[in-house]
Amino acid sequence: CGPCKVMDREAFMDREVVGLINERFIPVQLDFDAQRKLAREMRITAIPTVHVFAPNGDELDRHTGLLDPAPMVAFLRESLRED
Protein backbone atom coordinates (compact mmCIF):
# COMPACT_ATOMS: atom_id res chain seq x y z
CA CYS A 1 0.00 0.00 0.00
CA GLY A 2 1.06 3.62 -0.41
CA PRO A 3 1.55 4.30 3.33
CA CYS A 4 3.57 1.07 3.65
CA LYS A 5 5.89 2.23 0.88
CA VAL A 6 6.26 5.63 2.57
CA MET A 7 7.18 3.92 5.85
CA ASP A 8 9.68 1.66 4.03
CA ARG A 9 11.27 4.70 2.41
CA GLU A 10 11.20 7.08 5.38
CA ALA A 11 10.71 5.53 8.83
CA PHE A 12 12.54 2.28 8.12
CA MET A 13 15.47 4.12 6.55
CA ASP A 14 15.81 6.63 9.42
CA ARG A 15 19.02 6.13 11.45
CA GLU A 16 17.31 6.42 14.83
CA VAL A 17 14.48 4.03 13.89
CA VAL A 18 16.89 1.51 12.37
CA GLY A 19 19.24 1.74 15.36
CA LEU A 20 16.43 1.21 17.87
CA ILE A 21 14.96 -1.69 15.90
CA ASN A 22 18.36 -3.37 15.49
CA GLU A 23 19.15 -2.89 19.17
CA ARG A 24 15.86 -3.95 20.77
CA PHE A 25 13.65 -5.78 18.25
CA ILE A 26 13.54 -8.63 15.79
CA PRO A 27 11.89 -7.09 12.72
CA VAL A 28 9.51 -9.16 10.62
CA GLN A 29 7.56 -7.82 7.67
CA LEU A 30 4.34 -9.52 6.61
CA ASP A 31 2.99 -9.31 3.08
CA PHE A 32 -0.71 -8.82 3.82
CA ASP A 33 -1.83 -9.96 0.36
CA ALA A 34 0.38 -13.06 0.24
CA GLN A 35 -0.17 -14.09 3.88
CA ARG A 36 -3.85 -13.36 4.48
CA LYS A 37 -4.38 -16.30 6.85
CA LEU A 38 -1.59 -15.13 9.15
CA ALA A 39 -2.86 -11.54 8.88
CA ARG A 40 -6.31 -12.71 10.03
CA GLU A 41 -4.77 -14.67 12.91
CA MET A 42 -2.94 -11.51 13.97
CA ARG A 43 -6.20 -9.52 13.71
CA ILE A 44 -4.77 -7.13 11.12
CA THR A 45 -7.73 -5.26 9.67
CA ALA A 46 -5.90 -2.36 8.01
CA ILE A 47 -2.42 -1.65 6.75
CA PRO A 48 0.13 -0.62 7.66
CA THR A 49 -0.04 -2.15 11.13
CA VAL A 50 3.01 -2.32 13.39
CA HIS A 51 2.92 -4.91 16.19
CA VAL A 52 5.33 -5.23 19.09
CA PHE A 53 5.49 -8.61 20.80
CA ALA A 54 7.23 -9.75 23.97
CA PRO A 55 9.67 -12.66 23.72
CA ASN A 56 6.91 -14.97 25.01
CA GLY A 57 4.63 -13.94 22.11
CA ASP A 58 2.31 -11.64 24.05
CA GLU A 59 1.32 -8.54 22.10
CA LEU A 60 2.69 -5.46 23.88
CA ASP A 61 1.45 -2.78 21.51
CA ARG A 62 0.02 -2.14 18.07
CA HIS A 63 -0.31 0.87 15.79
CA THR A 64 -2.37 1.01 12.62
CA GLY A 65 -1.61 3.73 10.10
CA LEU A 66 1.35 5.65 8.75
CA LEU A 67 4.18 6.47 11.15
CA ASP A 68 6.87 8.99 10.23
CA PRO A 69 10.30 8.55 11.85
CA ALA A 70 9.80 10.59 15.05
CA PRO A 71 6.38 9.07 15.87
CA MET A 72 7.79 5.61 15.06
CA VAL A 73 10.60 6.09 17.58
CA ALA A 74 8.09 7.31 20.17
CA PHE A 75 5.81 4.32 19.50
CA LEU A 76 8.67 1.82 19.78
CA ARG A 77 10.01 3.38 22.97
CA GLU A 78 6.52 3.52 24.49
CA SER A 79 5.96 -0.14 23.60
CA LEU A 80 9.08 -0.89 25.63
CA ARG A 81 7.89 1.53 28.31
CA GLU A 82 10.96 3.71 27.81
CA ASP A 83 11.21 7.48 27.97
Helices and strands as residue ranges (DSSP letters): H 2-9, G 11-13, H 15-24, H 36-41, E 49-53, E 59-64, H 69-79
